[in-house]
Amino acid sequence: MDLLTFFLFAVTVFCGAVTQAVCGFGFGVLVMSVLPYFMPSYIGALVPCGLMGTSITLYLSLRRVRNIRWKLVAGPLVASTITCWLSTRYLKVLSDTVLRGALGVFLVGLSAVHFLARAKQKRKPSVPRSVVAGCAAGVTDALFGMGGPPVASYLLSVTDDKDTYLTNLSCVFAVLCINTTLTRAVSGMITLDALKNYLVGMIFVAAGLAVGGRIFYKISQKTLEKLVYCFFTVSGTIMVGWTAFTLLTA
């Protein structure tokens, strides 16, 4: 990893950790929007991202484990675990080009999620909606390293305070990330280089979580929701730019 790549890696990981600590998701979205374009391969960026995401979500969920509402997260947990396992099996047979293209299409969809999740009144938890969110999260986490948006939009619509939202969202992600990591380990995707990048990245993850944690406790629930919705839109916009750049330079 040369100096420029290291700098971009460090800044991206730090900003991703800040985003995750504030919004409850976003590390995978941000990191996987940038890293694949200057890392040696798509999987070379995906695996360290997944390992760092596992550490982040474990930390955020375990520090307030008493706030976890198991009935609320059961649907997303079961659905995401199954679909993540199924999706990971097909990851190694897809080319980097196909994965990057699929990533672009997915990020465009985040803009649509922004509008679908904007309803101001809260809804009651629903098993069908929770299962759909979990299925979408499992597929997108396995293929793109970013399972956050589907479950985040669901939990935002059924929770009344930001602590409950963050803890339960992190709980779903922690289980999902562990499952994904174990599946990738069995598939032989976790290499020595990936572990080295993970350990280096955790330095900047720790710094990002410290900064993001301070921001989280200074904002209101409404502000949090606006930030999440804005992140959906920005992510979609970034994707459009990357896709256009890729097509023009192909």
HUMOVEN-V602059 format. One record per residue. BURIAL is b if it has 9 or more other ideal C-beta (glycine too) atoms within 8 Angstrom, else e. Layout:
burial:BURIAL
burial:BURIAL
This chain:
burial:e
burial:e
burial:e
burial:e
burial:b
burial:b
burial:e
burial:b
burial:b
burial:b
burial:e
burial:b
burial:b
burial:b
burial:b
burial:b
burial:b
burial:b
burial:b
burial:b
burial:b
burial:b
burial:b
burial:b
burial:b
burial:b
burial:b
burial:b
burial:b
burial:b
burial:b
burial:b
burial:b
burial:b
burial:b
burial:b
burial:e
burial:e
burial:b
burial:e
burial:e
burial:b
burial:b
burial:b
burial:b
burial:b
burial:b
burial:b
burial:b
burial:b
burial:b
burial:b
burial:b
burial:b
burial:b
burial:b
burial:b
burial:b
burial:b
burial:b
burial:b
burial:e
burial:e
burial:b
burial:e
burial:e
burial:b
burial:b
burial:e
burial:e
burial:e
burial:b
burial:b
burial:b
burial:b
burial:b
burial:b
burial:b
burial:b
burial:b
burial:b
burial:b
burial:b
burial:b
burial:b
burial:b
burial:b
burial:b
burial:e
burial:e
burial:b
burial:e
burial:e
burial:e
burial:e
burial:b
burial:e
burial:e
burial:b
burial:b
burial:b
burial:b
burial:b
burial:b
burial:e
burial:b
burial:b
burial:b
burial:b
burial:b
burial:b
burial:b
burial:b
burial:b
burial:e
burial:e
burial:b
burial:e
burial:e
burial:e
burial:e
burial:e
burial:b
burial:e
burial:b
burial:e
burial:e
burial:e
burial:b
burial:b
burial:b
burial:b
burial:b
burial:b
burial:b
burial:b
burial:b
burial:b
burial:b
burial:b
burial:b
burial:b
burial:b
burial:b
burial:b
burial:b
burial:b
burial:b
burial:b
burial:b
burial:b
burial:b
burial:b
burial:b
burial:b
burial:b
burial:b
burial:b
burial:b
burial:e
burial:e
burial:b
burial:e
burial:b
burial:b
burial:b
burial:b
burial:b
burial:b
burial:b
burial:b
burial:b
burial:b
burial:b
burial:b
burial:b
burial:b
burial:b
burial:b
burial:b
burial:b
burial:e
burial:b
burial:b
burial:b
burial:e
burial:b
burial:e
burial:b
burial:b
burial:e
burial:e
burial:e
burial:b
burial:b
burial:e
burial:b
burial:b
burial:e
burial:b
burial:b
burial:b
burial:e
burial:b
burial:b
burial:b
burial:b
burial:b
burial:b
burial:e
burial:b
burial:b
burial:b
burial:e
burial:b
burial:b
burial:e
burial:e
burial:b
burial:e
burial:b
burial:e
burial:e
burial:b
burial:b
burial:e
burial:b
burial:b
burial:b
burial:b
burial:b
burial:b
burial:b
burial:e
burial:b
burial:b
burial:b
burial:b
burial:b
burial:b
burial:e
burial:b
burial:b
burial:e
burial:e
burial:b
burial:e
burial:e
burial:e
burial:e
